[in-house]
């Protein structure tokens, strides 16, 4: 039967194909090859956030969009706070708060009951903590909208932080700390932070001591301070009536008074002197990051640096670093550069890769050579055009759906960017010239000031040399992974 069915399917496909062929023969406009197909031009413009924005009576900013394509509702909320503000000695407080908001129960729903209810209604709710924000994300079927918003109100404004759940989550965090440096990737990121921000909040890490010092009362007080309507940007899209949803949100946020205060992030400076930090780990590969200081956004040089970065190492296999170190020399599977975007403190530029121990020095030397070459000779017209086109062509992906639109503009407002930020973005990129790239390259890519961070077997790496480069010649500090948290 399966064979007969398969044969029938083949004949059906052939019949359809024959019908298409006959239709095509009657229509001279049908091209003879797919490459000859002509498409209408994409008449796309950046959607503005204004039509979706509402300022609720409570002080909360809400971006609301109807979307009837699927019977779903999507929510994103940004709460102004972050791990940078964790009190010294209690690092991990914000992360623990984010975990406990969902697992610690509320006044109306005890912890276990809440878990069962979320599962029964197939709600996808999550809190996460970053350096400068606490983010809530959620989705649910529109038919459960009223139940979901009732639970959300409880999570936002009436958590109880059950004591047993608190002790459990704290034990889980302590166990995770024991294993956070098992893999070299996270170890490299932590070490790089210590190099670029010595003694600064971005380089602080939670420890067994800091987690043990956190009390349930700390969570209660932190929640009271930051979960106020005027400290939240709320984004919601889905199958609902916009006016009805706005009224529901007015009621949701009206129960809690506005605080009338702002959350101030600490001032952070970036290290502008060369440094070398080695983290000894007995592995067969070296994980490497070369870094330089940049600036805090908004900054006029960010877009030229973004284009430069794409040419140098940000565009995967087609970038200069990808071609030279990966494709031509075969020294690594993955190498990339990054010009970080940060509105809260000065960000770094860095090159990151891993390679076998024997090729460590050669890979570093070739990477530095590519940086020097770009500084000395700039970029080609083709590289400039391709990089600008890549960045501009990525823009529509940020606005694929109403949920994308409201969450993108919520994020835009969170960092106080202009309402037309995305509308003028392509114009600013198109205006960048080769001279702009040459200027920022000379200004920021000073190879002699680079910070070098390495995770690997230092006994195998120290004796390696390539074109005059050697770790043994550098002023360096060597530590074990478990010593990273205690570094300034």
GITAFEN-V48892 format. One record per residue. RES is the residue in one letter. SS is DSSP state (~ for helix, > for strand, _ for the rest). PHI is phi in radians with two decimals (999 if undefined). D_LAST is the distance of its C-alpha to the last C-alpha in whole Angstrom. Layout:
BEGIN
RES&SS&PHI&D_LAST  RES&SS&PHI&D_LAST
END
This chain:
BEGIN
X&_&999&73  X&~&-1.11&69  X&~&-1.14&71  X&~&-1.07&74  X&~&-1.09&71  X&~&-1.12&69  X&~&-1.10&72  X&~&-1.07&73  X&~&-1.12&69  X&~&-1.09&70  X&~&-1.10&73  X&~&-1.12&72  X&~&-1.09&69  X&~&-1.11&72  X&~&-1.14&74  X&~&-1.07&71  X&~&-1.07&70  X&~&-1.12&74  X&~&-1.12&74  X&~&-1.12&71  X&~&-1.09&73  X&~&-1.11&76  X&~&-1.12&74  X&~&-1.15&73  X&~&-1.17&76  X&~&-1.47&77  X&_&-2.10&74  X&_&-1.17&74  X&_&-1.32&71  X&_&-1.27&69  X&_&-1.21&67  X&_&-1.46&68  X&_&-2.55&64  X&~&-0.96&61  X&~&-1.16&60  X&~&-1.65&62  X&_&-1.18&61  X&_&-1.82&61  X&_&-2.01&59  X&_&-1.12&59  X&_&-1.13&56  X&_&-1.38&53  X&_&-1.58&53  X&_&-2.03&50  X&_&-2.28&48  X&_&-1.09&45  X&_&-1.24&45  X&_&-1.53&44  X&_&-1.47&42  X&~&-0.91&45  X&~&-1.09&47  X&~&-1.74&45  X&>&-1.53&43  X&>&-2.40&44  X&>&-1.83&43  X&_&-1.30&44  X&_&-1.05&45  X&_&-1.28&42  X&_&1.83&40  X&_&-1.28&38  X&>&-1.62&39  X&>&-2.19&40  X&>&-1.87&41  X&>&-2.20&44  X&>&-2.41&46  X&>&-1.38&49  X&_&-2.70&50  X&_&-1.67&53  X&_&-1.07&52  X&_&-2.31&51  X&_&-1.40&51  X&>&-2.23&47  X&>&-2.23&45  X&>&-2.05&41  X&>&-2.29&39  X&>&-2.35&35  X&>&-2.34&34  X&>&-1.97&30  X&>&-1.91&29  X&>&-1.26&27  X&_&3.13&23  X&_&3.00&20  X&~&-1.15&17  X&~&-1.06&15  X&~&-1.67&17  X&_&-0.94&16  X&_&-1.07&16  X&_&-0.95&12  X&_&1.63&13  X&_&-2.23&16  X&_&-1.02&14  X&_&1.86&17  X&~&-1.08&20  X&~&-1.16&21  X&~&-1.11&21  X&~&-1.17&23  X&~&-1.04&25  X&~&-1.03&26  X&~&-1.20&28  X&~&-1.27&29  X&~&-1.04&31  X&~&-1.68&33  X&~&-1.82&34  X&_&-1.64&34  X&_&1.42&37  X&>&-2.31&39  X&_&-1.08&41  X&_&-1.53&44  X&_&-2.20&43  X&_&-1.00&42  X&~&-0.91&39  X&~&-1.19&41  X&~&-1.10&44  X&~&-1.09&41  X&~&-1.02&41  X&~&-1.13&44  X&~&-1.18&45  X&~&-1.09&43  X&~&-1.19&44  X&~&-1.09&47  X&_&-1.58&47  X&_&0.97&45  X&_&-1.46&42  X&>&-1.96&39  X&>&-2.03&36  X&>&-2.70&33  X&>&-1.88&30  X&>&-2.45&26  X&>&-2.01&23  X&_&-2.00&21  X&_&-1.12&18  X&_&-2.21&21  X&>&-2.80&24  X&>&-1.84&26  X&>&-2.03&29  X&>&-1.91&32  X&>&-2.31&34  X&>&-2.72&38  X&>&-2.67&41  X&>&-2.86&44  X&>&-1.18&48  X&~&-1.07&50  X&~&-1.17&52  X&~&-1.78&50  X&~&-1.00&48  X&~&-1.14&49  X&~&-1.09&48  X&~&-1.12&45  X&~&-1.22&44  X&~&-1.12&45  X&~&-1.14&42  X&~&-1.05&40  X&~&-1.04&41  X&~&-1.12&40  X&~&-1.10&37  X&~&-1.24&35  X&~&-2.10&37  X&_&-2.37&38  X&>&-1.26&35  X&_&-2.01&36  X&_&0.92&33  X&_&-0.79&35  X&~&-1.07&33  X&~&-1.16&34  X&~&-1.14&33  X&~&-1.06&30  X&~&-1.11&29  X&~&-1.14&30  X&~&-1.14&28  X&~&-1.20&25  X&~&-1.13&26  X&~&-1.10&26  X&~&-1.11&22  X&~&-1.12&21  X&~&-1.19&23  X&~&-1.11&22  X&~&-1.06&18  X&~&-1.14&20  X&~&-2.03&21  X&_&-1.21&19  X&_&-1.85&18  X&_&-1.13&22  X&_&-1.76&22  X&~&-1.22&21  X&~&-1.05&21  X&~&-1.07&18  X&~&-1.12&16  X&~&-1.09&16  X&~&-1.08&15  X&~&-1.15&12  X&~&-1.14&11  X&~&-1.08&12  X&~&-1.06&11  X&~&-1.14&7  X&~&-1.27&9  X&~&-1.44&11  X&_&-2.30&9  X&_&-1.07&5  X&_&1.26&5  X&_&-1.88&8  X&~&-0.93&10  X&~&-1.09&11  X&~&-1.68&8  X&_&-1.28&8  X&_&-2.29&11  X&_&-1.18&13  X&_&-2.47&14  X&~&-1.04&17  X&~&-1.15&16  X&~&-1.19&15  X&~&-1.19&19  X&~&-1.17&21  X&~&-1.40&20  X&_&-1.32&21  X&_&-1.95&25  X&~&-1.00&28  X&~&-1.08&28  X&~&-1.14&25  X&~&-1.16&26  X&~&-1.05&30  X&~&-1.20&28  X&~&-1.10&26  X&~&-1.06&29  X&~&-1.04&31  X&~&-1.35&29  X&~&-1.83&29  X&_&-1.59&32  X&_&-2.12&34  X&~&-0.97&37  X&~&-1.37&35  X&~&-1.94&32  X&>&-2.23&33  X&>&-1.93&35  X&>&-1.97&37  X&>&-2.20&39  X&>&-2.48&42  X&>&-2.51&44  X&>&2.75&47  X&_&-1.49&51  X&_&-2.87&51  X&_&-1.53&53  X&~&-1.05&51  X&~&-1.13&52  X&~&-1.13&52  X&~&-1.15&49  X&~&-1.07&48  X&~&-1.10&50  X&~&-1.13&48  X&~&-1.22&45  X&~&-0.98&46  X&~&-1.20&47  X&~&-1.09&44  X&~&-1.54&42  X&~&-1.24&44  X&_&-1.22&43  X&_&-2.07&40  X&_&-1.25&40  X&_&-1.19&38  X&_&-1.49&35  X&_&1.23&35  X&_&-2.38&31  X&_&-1.87&29  X&_&-1.69&25  X&_&-1.70&23  X&_&-1.40&20  X&_&-1.21&17  X&_&-1.29&16  X&_&-2.27&14  X&_&-1.99&14  X&_&-1.95&13  X&_&-1.20&12  X&_&-1.94&16  X&_&-1.97&15  X&_&-1.11&16  X&_&-2.60&14  X&>&-2.41&14  X&>&-2.11&12  X&>&-1.90&15  X&>&-1.94&15  X&>&-1.33&18  X&_&-2.55&20  X&_&-1.32&24  X&_&-2.24&26  X&_&-1.54&28  X&>&-2.16&27  X&>&-1.83&24  X&>&-1.82&22  X&>&-2.22&21  X&>&-2.43&19  X&>&-1.85&20  X&>&-2.26&18  X&>&-2.46&19  X&>&-1.35&18  X&_&-2.06&21  X&_&-2.59&22  X&_&-1.72&22  X&_&-1.43&26  X&_&-1.28&28  X&_&-2.62&29  X&_&-1.10&32  X&_&-1.58&30  X&~&-1.14&29  X&~&-1.17&32  X&~&-1.03&33  X&~&-1.16&29  X&~&-1.13&30  X&~&-1.17&34  X&~&-0.99&32  X&~&-1.07&30  X&~&-1.11&33  X&~&-1.19&34  X&~&-1.23&32  X&~&-2.74&30  X&~&-1.59&30  X&_&-1.92&34  X&~&1.04&34  X&~&-1.19&36  X&~&-1.56&38  X&_&-1.28&35  X&~&-1.10&35  X&~&-1.13&32  X&~&-1.10&34  X&~&-1.19&37  X&~&-1.29&36  X&~&-1.45&33  X&~&-1.52&35  X&~&-1.31&38  X&~&-1.36&39  X&_&-1.52&37  X&_&1.13&37  X&_&-1.65&33  X&_&-2.71&32  X&_&-1.55&33  X&_&-2.45&30  X&>&-2.55&28  X&>&-2.69&28  X&>&-2.08&26  X&>&-2.59&25  X&>&-1.82&24  X&_&-1.20&23  X&_&-1.83&24  X&_&-2.59&22  X&_&-1.66&24  X&_&-1.87&21  X&_&-2.87&18  X&_&-1.03&18  X&_&-1.78&19  X&>&-1.75&18  X&>&-1.87&21  X&>&-2.65&21  X&>&-2.02&23  X&>&-2.30&23  X&>&-2.82&25  X&>&-2.28&26  X&>&-2.70&28  X&>&-1.15&30  X&~&-0.93&28  X&~&-1.12&31  X&~&-1.80&31  X&~&-0.99&27  X&~&-1.10&28  X&~&-1.14&31  X&~&-1.14&29  X&~&-1.10&26  X&~&-1.06&29  X&~&-1.15&31  X&~&-1.12&29  X&~&-1.11&28  X&~&-1.12&31  X&~&-1.15&32  X&~&-1.13&30  X&~&-1.07&31  X&~&-1.11&35  X&~&-1.18&34  X&~&-1.11&33  X&~&-1.34&36  X&~&-2.05&38  X&_&1.26&37  X&_&-1.98&39  X&_&-1.48&42  X&~&-1.04&44  X&~&-1.15&44  X&~&-1.07&41  X&~&-1.08&40  X&~&-1.10&43  X&~&-1.14&42  X&~&-1.15&38  X&~&-1.13&39  X&~&-1.10&42  X&~&-1.06&39  X&~&-1.16&37  X&~&-1.20&40  X&~&-1.20&42  X&_&-1.36&39  X&~&-1.03&39  X&~&-1.02&42  X&~&-1.14&40  X&~&-1.44&38  X&~&-2.33&42  X&_&-1.24&44  X&_&-2.52&44  X&~&-0.98&45  X&~&-1.11&41  X&~&-1.03&40  X&~&-1.09&41  X&~&-1.22&40  X&~&-1.22&36  X&~&-1.15&36  X&~&-1.32&37  X&~&-1.11&35  X&~&-1.14&32  X&~&-1.04&33  X&~&-1.26&34  X&~&-0.98&30  X&_&-1.78&29  X&_&1.01&32  X&_&-1.41&33  X&_&-1.09&37  X&_&-1.03&39  X&_&-1.73&41  X&~&-0.91&37  X&~&-1.37&39  X&~&-1.20&42  X&~&-1.56&41  X&~&-0.95&39  X&~&-1.09&41  X&~&-1.10&43  X&~&-1.15&39  X&~&-1.20&39  X&~&-1.09&42  X&_&-1.37&42  X&_&-1.24&39  X&_&-2.01&41  X&~&-1.09&40  X&~&-1.13&39  X&~&-1.09&37  X&~&-1.13&35  X&~&-1.09&35  X&~&-1.14&34  X&~&-1.21&31  X&~&-1.09&30  X&~&-1.15&31  X&~&-1.33&28  X&~&-1.94&25  X&_&-1.70&26  X&_&-1.61&25  X&~&-1.02&25  X&~&-1.20&23  X&~&-1.78&20  X&_&-1.19&19  X&>&-1.55&16  X&>&-2.04&17  X&>&-2.10&15  X&>&-2.35&18  X&>&-2.01&18  X&>&3.02&21  X&_&-1.43&23  X&~&-1.09&22  X&~&-1.13&25  X&~&-1.52&27  X&~&-1.61&25  X&_&-1.15&24  X&_&-1.58&28  X&_&-1.39&29  X&_&-2.38&30  X&>&-2.80&32  X&_&0.87&33  X&_&1.55&31  X&>&-1.51&27  X&_&-2.76&26  X&~&-1.05&22  X&~&-1.09&23  X&~&-1.47&24  X&_&-1.63&20  X&_&-1.29&17  X&_&-2.47&15  X&>&-2.19&12  X&>&-2.03&14  X&>&-2.38&13  X&>&-1.62&15  X&~&-0.93&14  X&~&-1.19&14  X&~&-1.53&11  X&~&-1.01&9  X&~&-1.03&8  X&~&-1.47&6  X&_&-1.20&4  X&_&-1.20&0
END
